[in-house]
Amino acid sequence: MAAFLFINNSLFISDLLEALLKKRLTATARLKDTLKPVKKTCVLMSRDESGVLEPHTDLLSVALAVIGFMVFAALMSQTYLGYEDRSFALENYETASLLAENLADAPALEAENSGLLSAASLDTLSGPNGASERAKLFAAFSGNYQFLVEVRTKDGQWHWRIKPENAESDAFADDLEKVAASVPVVIELNPAESITGTLTVVIYKTKWN
């Protein structure tokens, strides 16, 4: 009788475990079926490189385009400013050269010996008593240009600076834009002594040029 009860209980427990196992397997299968669409969606999202990367690619392209435009604008601005800075010099250097050549042969600067500049005349033109001589000199050469004349000996011992009488006090300020051209000259210091040097014309920028 005891053996019969033991076998009967064993069969009951076995059936119960089998039923529980089937129920668990069924629940697991249902969970897998439920998760399949979610997993598939995740896989598709992770593999869809165009969907993930395309917005970032667009932003990068826009950023590069903006940076490129800014660099281009900066280069164009510098080029324009550089051209503006050089345009006055380029346009007026030839004029300064012609003025220097003509002044080197001007009768007001000539010594008794042809082809030489007179140190005495330079003293008068650059001194406080040479107003009338300066007015005549610049009247023949100025016109639409505001310029001054500098004559220096090669050894630097002598230096003459001739400015027009009617120029404003700040007309030849050091910070103004200007262009200079020089020609070689020979200066007669006295009848027995001459020395080489340069005659320089400096044209200053004004509101009309």
PLY file of the C-alpha trace (Angstrom):
ply
format ascii 1.0
element vertex 209
property float x
property float y
property float z
element edge 208
property int vertex1
property int vertex2
end_header
0.00 0.00 0.00
2.82 2.41 0.90
4.59 1.56 -2.35
1.43 2.31 -4.29
1.06 5.74 -2.63
4.70 6.56 -3.31
4.38 5.73 -7.03
1.13 7.64 -7.28
2.67 10.73 -5.66
5.71 10.49 -7.92
3.53 10.44 -11.02
1.54 13.43 -9.75
4.69 15.44 -9.10
6.08 14.49 -12.51
2.89 15.60 -14.25
2.91 18.83 -12.28
6.53 19.59 -13.21
5.83 18.78 -16.85
2.86 21.12 -16.86
4.88 23.92 -15.26
7.72 23.37 -17.74
5.34 23.56 -20.71
3.77 26.69 -19.32
7.20 28.31 -18.90
8.27 27.33 -22.40
5.02 28.75 -23.78
5.59 32.04 -21.94
9.17 32.18 -23.18
8.05 31.58 -26.76
5.45 34.33 -26.49
8.05 36.73 -25.09
10.38 35.93 -27.99
7.55 36.51 -30.48
6.78 39.83 -28.81
10.43 40.96 -28.85
11.10 39.98 -32.48
9.56 43.14 -34.05
11.35 45.34 -31.51
14.66 43.64 -32.15
14.14 43.85 -35.89
13.42 47.58 -35.61
16.55 48.16 -33.54
18.65 46.21 -36.03
17.21 48.22 -38.91
17.87 51.48 -37.09
21.45 50.54 -36.34
22.11 49.37 -39.89
20.38 52.27 -41.61
23.48 54.40 -41.95
21.80 56.98 -44.16
19.16 57.66 -41.54
21.67 58.11 -38.74
24.48 59.85 -40.59
22.64 62.03 -43.08
21.68 64.87 -40.69
25.26 65.06 -39.39
26.58 65.10 -42.96
24.27 68.01 -43.83
25.40 69.99 -40.79
29.05 69.36 -41.63
28.51 70.49 -45.21
26.80 73.69 -44.10
29.56 74.41 -41.57
32.28 73.90 -44.19
30.41 76.13 -46.63
30.10 78.92 -44.05
33.78 78.64 -43.06
34.81 78.69 -46.71
32.73 81.79 -47.39
34.19 83.58 -44.35
37.76 82.78 -45.44
37.00 83.95 -48.97
35.45 87.20 -47.69
38.46 87.84 -45.43
40.89 87.28 -48.31
38.93 89.56 -50.61
38.80 92.25 -47.91
42.57 92.09 -47.34
43.21 92.17 -51.08
41.00 95.23 -51.50
42.57 97.06 -48.55
46.06 96.19 -49.80
45.17 97.49 -53.25
43.79 100.70 -51.73
47.03 101.18 -49.78
49.18 100.72 -52.91
47.01 102.45 -55.49
48.16 105.97 -54.58
51.82 104.99 -54.81
51.32 103.14 -58.10
49.42 106.02 -59.67
51.78 108.80 -58.53
55.29 107.30 -58.61
55.78 108.17 -62.28
54.66 111.75 -61.60
57.12 112.02 -58.71
59.91 110.73 -60.97
59.12 113.29 -63.71
59.00 116.12 -61.17
62.36 115.06 -59.73
63.96 114.98 -63.18
62.56 118.41 -64.11
63.57 119.99 -60.80
67.11 118.68 -61.18
67.32 120.88 -64.31
65.34 123.82 -62.93
67.08 127.20 -63.40
66.22 128.18 -59.82
68.46 125.36 -58.53
71.24 125.54 -61.12
74.79 126.50 -60.34
76.93 128.57 -62.68
78.33 125.35 -64.09
75.66 123.65 -66.16
74.40 120.32 -64.83
75.17 121.11 -61.19
72.91 122.22 -58.37
73.91 125.28 -56.39
74.28 124.85 -52.64
73.79 128.63 -52.29
70.48 128.48 -54.15
69.39 125.53 -52.00
70.26 127.51 -48.88
68.05 130.37 -50.06
65.10 128.19 -51.12
65.07 126.22 -47.86
65.71 129.23 -45.59
63.38 131.76 -43.98
64.22 134.45 -46.52
63.40 132.44 -49.62
59.58 132.80 -49.66
59.41 134.52 -53.06
61.88 132.07 -54.63
59.89 129.11 -53.27
56.64 130.55 -54.59
58.12 130.86 -58.10
59.59 127.36 -57.96
56.38 125.59 -56.92
54.18 127.73 -59.18
56.00 126.25 -62.16
55.68 122.64 -61.05
52.83 122.11 -58.60
49.30 122.32 -60.03
47.24 119.40 -58.74
50.02 117.86 -56.63
51.15 118.68 -53.13
54.84 117.88 -52.81
58.08 118.93 -51.21
61.70 118.64 -52.35
64.62 117.21 -50.41
68.25 117.38 -51.49
70.92 115.41 -49.63
74.63 114.91 -50.16
75.77 111.34 -50.40
77.79 111.56 -47.18
74.73 112.89 -45.31
76.51 116.04 -44.19
74.21 118.41 -46.07
70.42 118.30 -46.25
67.98 120.83 -47.71
64.18 120.62 -47.41
62.05 122.89 -49.61
58.29 123.20 -48.97
55.70 125.39 -50.70
54.70 128.58 -48.93
50.94 128.08 -49.13
50.94 124.59 -47.59
48.96 123.97 -44.42
50.82 123.19 -41.22
49.82 119.50 -41.28
50.05 119.06 -45.05
53.32 117.12 -44.79
52.69 115.14 -41.59
54.68 111.91 -41.26
51.58 109.71 -40.95
50.07 110.82 -44.28
50.20 108.55 -47.31
52.94 109.59 -49.70
55.18 108.45 -52.53
58.77 109.48 -53.25
61.12 109.32 -56.22
64.77 110.33 -56.41
67.33 111.20 -59.05
71.12 111.48 -58.65
72.58 114.99 -58.73
75.89 116.78 -58.23
75.88 119.72 -55.84
78.35 122.56 -56.10
79.27 123.54 -52.54
81.62 126.25 -53.75
83.45 127.01 -57.03
86.21 124.60 -56.01
84.20 121.75 -54.49
81.30 119.57 -55.67
79.73 116.51 -54.13
77.29 113.88 -55.29
73.86 113.50 -53.78
70.18 112.90 -54.51
67.19 115.10 -55.21
63.94 113.58 -53.94
60.38 114.62 -54.65
57.77 113.48 -52.10
54.13 113.70 -53.22
51.56 113.64 -50.40
48.02 112.35 -50.74
45.32 115.00 -50.49
41.54 114.97 -50.63
41.63 115.58 -54.39
44.13 112.82 -55.24
0 1
1 2
2 3
3 4
4 5
5 6
6 7
7 8
8 9
9 10
10 11
11 12
12 13
13 14
14 15
15 16
16 17
17 18
18 19
19 20
20 21
21 22
22 23
23 24
24 25
25 26
26 27
27 28
28 29
29 30
30 31
31 32
32 33
33 34
34 35
35 36
36 37
37 38
38 39
39 40
40 41
41 42
42 43
43 44
44 45
45 46
46 47
47 48
48 49
49 50
50 51
51 52
52 53
53 54
54 55
55 56
56 57
57 58
58 59
59 60
60 61
61 62
62 63
63 64
64 65
65 66
66 67
67 68
68 69
69 70
70 71
71 72
72 73
73 74
74 75
75 76
76 77
77 78
78 79
79 80
80 81
81 82
82 83
83 84
84 85
85 86
86 87
87 88
88 89
89 90
90 91
91 92
92 93
93 94
94 95
95 96
96 97
97 98
98 99
99 100
100 101
101 102
102 103
103 104
104 105
105 106
106 107
107 108
108 109
109 110
110 111
111 112
112 113
113 114
114 115
115 116
116 117
117 118
118 119
119 120
120 121
121 122
122 123
123 124
124 125
125 126
126 127
127 128
128 129
129 130
130 131
131 132
132 133
133 134
134 135
135 136
136 137
137 138
138 139
139 140
140 141
141 142
142 143
143 144
144 145
145 146
146 147
147 148
148 149
149 150
150 151
151 152
152 153
153 154
154 155
155 156
156 157
157 158
158 159
159 160
160 161
161 162
162 163
163 164
164 165
165 166
166 167
167 168
168 169
169 170
170 171
171 172
172 173
173 174
174 175
175 176
176 177
177 178
178 179
179 180
180 181
181 182
182 183
183 184
184 185
185 186
186 187
187 188
188 189
189 190
190 191
191 192
192 193
193 194
194 195
195 196
196 197
197 198
198 199
199 200
200 201
201 202
202 203
203 204
204 205
205 206
206 207
207 208
